């Protein structure tokens, strides 16, 4: 967890530095929310959090924009009353289409690929002793995950900032485990705010 906090702090400081020199077509900010995560092959849902930063690059005179993100994402699932926790540093690159451009309230649709680097892998139960506990399962999991992300949201302009809300589904294409089947399936709801841009 300390590693994740250090990485997220570095990312947010980088975005702050970038925003200081950015043009109005670029919005950077922070976001967070909840993951409702499960896995293919019969896993039940695990609820976790997702938090990080984003940069939105607008394409002039176009409803399209590109939004890369760097997120700490808690994923996994439950099987046989044991919770499997696999957390990632995740990098989605989303291609967004604004359905109502240049207005205060801008609904949008988006899709794009993501890649994730495993930061933690553990499972409750099993060898945890009389009162349970957690077992490290990093040796049973792949270090890298990847897949597709798609969903929709709304950006709301308030002064020089933008509040953003979205709902997305992450469809994992890689097996998370080295010794058995299991691909990530994650429904996420996130809320964010862009850093204020300088007024003209």
C-alpha positions, 0 to 999 in steps of 0.5 A: 500500500505504501508503494501505491500511495507513493506512485499516486502522489508522484502522478498527481504532482506530475499532473499539477506541474503539467497543468501549470503549462497547459493550454485550455484544450488540456484538462488535468485533475484527480478522480476516484470511486468504487470498483465492483469487481469480479472475475470470469470462471465463477467468482463473486463480487468484491467491492474496492476503490479506484483513485488516481489522476487524468489528463484530457486532451481536446481535439480542436473543432472536434467532439473527440478527445483523448483521456489517459489516466493513471489509477490505483485499482482494487480488483479480484473477487470472492470464491468459496467464501475467500476474498481474492485481492489483486490490486493494480497500477492501471493505465487506461487510454480513453477515446471520448466522444462528446454528444453535446459539445461546447455546453456547460453539461457535456455527456460523453461516451468513451472506449479504449485499452488499458494495461495494469501492473500488479501491486498486490495479490493476496487471498483470505482464508486457507493457511491463515491460522485459527482466525483466518488471515491473508496469504500472499499469492503473487507467485500465482498471479501474472504481473501484467494485466490488460483489457478494454474499458468502455462506458459513458459519463458527463462533464459539468463545467463550473467556473474554470473547473470541470466536474466529471462523473462516469460509469465504466466496464473493464473487460480483462483479456488476460488471465490474472493467474498463472495456474488457473483461469480468471480474467478481470470483470470490473464495473466502476463508478468514478467522480473527479474534478479538473484543476482550474485553468487560467482564464483568458 
